[in-house]
Amino acid sequence: MEGQKSGRKTRVGTVISDKMDKTVVVRVERLVHHSKYHKFIRRQNKFQAHDAHNACQVGDRVLIEESRPLSKTKRWVVVKTLDKAVM
């Protein structure tokens, strides 16, 4: 069973809030090509993700993966921290 794809979406983003218990808010940015003006536009989404060990801090780059609904707004889980914030 190892090595198979899980079929779950993953995103890389930056933690912008860690004030909740076992929850972080992650901002994910993406570039979208504008069809008329042929420019790239930055779009961003905020996701609430489950952080079981309260390990993430504001400014960390994290990998999140979608999961079953954990609460009213939490549908993502922090898989790992890619870069720690420099303070």
Residue frames relative to the residue before (quaternion, step in Angstrom):
aa qw qx qy qz dx dy dz
M 1.0000 0.0000 0.0000 0.0000 0.00 0.00 0.00
E 0.5771 0.5970 -0.3917 0.3964 3.59 1.15 -0.39
G 0.7539 0.3888 -0.2848 0.4465 3.53 -1.18 0.63
Q 0.5678 0.5823 -0.4030 0.4197 3.59 1.23 -0.08
K 0.5069 -0.6309 0.4886 0.3260 3.55 -1.19 0.58
S 0.4462 -0.7105 0.4804 0.2556 3.54 -1.04 0.80
G 0.4043 -0.7271 0.4710 0.2932 3.59 1.15 -0.47
R 0.5631 0.5858 -0.3859 0.4368 3.56 1.29 0.16
K 0.5024 -0.6543 0.4780 0.3016 3.54 -1.11 0.73
T 0.1096 -0.7673 0.6274 0.0746 3.55 -1.14 0.66
R 0.0830 -0.7765 0.6239 0.0285 3.55 -1.18 0.66
V 0.2503 -0.7246 0.6184 0.1730 3.55 -1.25 0.51
G 0.1375 0.8051 -0.5617 0.1323 3.55 -0.77 1.04
T 0.5024 -0.6321 0.5117 0.2935 3.50 -1.42 -0.04
V 0.4336 -0.6814 0.5256 0.2673 3.56 -0.97 0.89
I 0.1090 -0.8115 0.5723 0.0453 3.58 -0.77 1.04
S 0.7910 0.0798 -0.0738 0.6021 3.61 1.25 -0.20
D 0.0229 -0.7909 0.6115 -0.0019 3.55 -1.03 0.87
K 0.3279 0.7994 -0.4547 0.2162 3.59 1.20 0.49
M 0.6464 0.5059 -0.3271 0.4683 3.60 1.18 -0.41
D 0.5292 -0.6176 0.4764 0.3340 3.55 -1.24 0.43
K 0.8570 -0.0089 -0.0595 0.5118 3.56 -0.77 1.16
T 0.6702 0.4175 -0.3076 0.5309 3.59 1.16 0.56
V 0.0523 -0.7650 0.6409 0.0363 3.54 -1.11 0.78
V 0.3266 -0.6946 0.5992 0.2276 3.53 -1.26 0.51
V 0.1199 -0.8098 0.5743 0.0056 3.56 -0.70 1.17
R 0.2194 -0.7575 0.6018 0.1261 3.57 -0.90 0.97
V 0.1177 -0.7846 0.6083 0.0233 3.55 -0.78 1.13
E 0.1446 -0.7938 0.5882 0.0552 3.57 -0.75 1.09
R 0.0092 -0.7759 0.6308 -0.0020 3.53 -1.18 0.69
L 0.3745 -0.7014 0.5579 0.2380 3.56 -1.23 0.47
V 0.1048 -0.7855 0.6096 0.0205 3.55 -0.92 1.02
H 0.3720 -0.7271 0.5347 0.2169 3.57 -0.91 0.91
H 0.3255 -0.7391 0.5589 0.1880 3.58 -0.81 1.05
S 0.4423 -0.7460 0.4341 0.2437 3.57 -0.68 1.11
K 0.7202 0.4373 -0.2596 0.4719 3.60 1.00 -0.73
Y 0.7982 0.3287 -0.1547 0.4805 3.57 0.76 -1.03
H 0.3391 -0.7912 0.4574 0.2231 3.59 1.33 -0.03
K 0.4757 0.6146 -0.4735 0.4145 3.54 0.98 0.92
F 0.4085 -0.6595 0.5575 0.2958 3.51 -1.30 0.27
I 0.1554 -0.7917 0.5897 0.0367 3.55 -0.82 1.09
R 0.3864 -0.7044 0.5452 0.2395 3.57 -1.02 0.84
R 0.0494 -0.7581 0.6501 0.0123 3.54 -0.92 0.98
Q 0.0708 -0.8098 0.5817 0.0301 3.56 -1.06 0.68
N 0.1341 -0.7558 0.6377 0.0643 3.50 -1.25 0.69
K 0.2616 -0.7359 0.6011 0.1694 3.54 -1.20 0.58
F 0.0764 -0.7858 0.6137 0.0051 3.53 -0.90 1.01
Q 0.2895 -0.7035 0.6119 0.2165 3.55 -1.11 0.68
A 0.0707 -0.8206 0.5664 -0.0271 3.55 -0.72 1.13
H 0.4798 -0.6669 0.5011 0.2717 3.54 -1.16 0.74
D 0.0501 -0.7700 0.6359 -0.0183 3.55 -0.85 1.10
A 0.2745 -0.8405 0.4424 0.1498 3.56 0.19 1.33
H 0.7793 0.3478 -0.1735 0.4916 3.60 0.98 -0.79
N 0.3906 -0.7264 0.4664 0.3198 3.61 1.29 0.09
A 0.2990 0.7987 -0.4706 0.2262 3.58 1.04 0.81
C 0.6576 0.5362 -0.3140 0.4261 3.60 1.12 -0.56
Q 0.1541 -0.7588 0.6277 0.0807 3.52 -1.22 0.72
V 0.6614 -0.4886 0.3781 0.4254 3.55 -1.28 0.28
G 0.7646 0.3402 -0.2709 0.4756 3.57 -0.87 0.99
D 0.5354 0.6207 -0.4134 0.3964 3.61 1.21 -0.24
R 0.3099 -0.6885 0.6146 0.2286 3.55 -1.20 0.61
V 0.0243 -0.8259 0.5613 -0.0477 3.57 -0.70 1.11
L 0.3513 -0.6731 0.6064 0.2359 3.50 -1.36 0.42
I 0.0623 -0.7990 0.5980 0.0137 3.59 -0.74 1.06
E 0.1669 -0.7745 0.6066 0.0664 3.53 -1.20 0.68
E 0.4896 -0.6694 0.4628 0.3130 3.57 -0.97 0.80
S 0.0661 -0.7890 0.6109 -0.0014 3.55 -1.17 0.68
R 0.6938 -0.4011 0.3498 0.4852 3.53 -1.28 -0.22
P 0.6194 -0.5401 0.3872 0.4180 3.63 -1.12 0.37
L 0.2050 -0.7954 0.5640 0.0848 3.56 -0.75 1.10
S 0.7667 -0.0399 0.0121 0.6407 3.58 1.25 -0.43
K 0.7820 -0.3199 0.2211 0.4871 3.59 -1.24 -0.26
T 0.8241 0.1966 -0.0797 0.5252 3.60 0.91 -0.86
K 0.6307 0.5566 -0.3319 0.4270 3.62 1.23 -0.22
R 0.1130 0.7938 -0.5862 0.1158 3.56 -0.59 1.24
W 0.6694 0.4538 -0.2824 0.5160 3.59 1.27 0.24
V 0.1952 -0.7610 0.6108 0.0990 3.57 -1.24 0.58
V 0.4302 -0.6704 0.5381 0.2757 3.57 -1.02 0.82
V 0.2657 -0.7783 0.5528 0.1347 3.57 -0.66 1.14
K 0.7712 -0.2167 0.1536 0.5786 3.58 0.86 -0.96
T 0.4525 -0.6483 0.5428 0.2834 3.50 -1.33 0.41
L 0.2977 -0.7788 0.5304 0.1532 3.57 -0.69 1.11
D 0.7903 -0.0124 0.0410 0.6113 3.59 0.90 -0.97
K 0.3511 -0.7113 0.5677 0.2202 3.55 -1.00 0.85
A 0.5473 -0.6206 0.4570 0.3262 3.56 -1.16 0.65
V 0.3118 -0.7218 0.5856 0.1968 3.57 -1.09 0.75
M 0.0760 -0.8179 0.5703 0.0050 3.56 -0.63 1.14
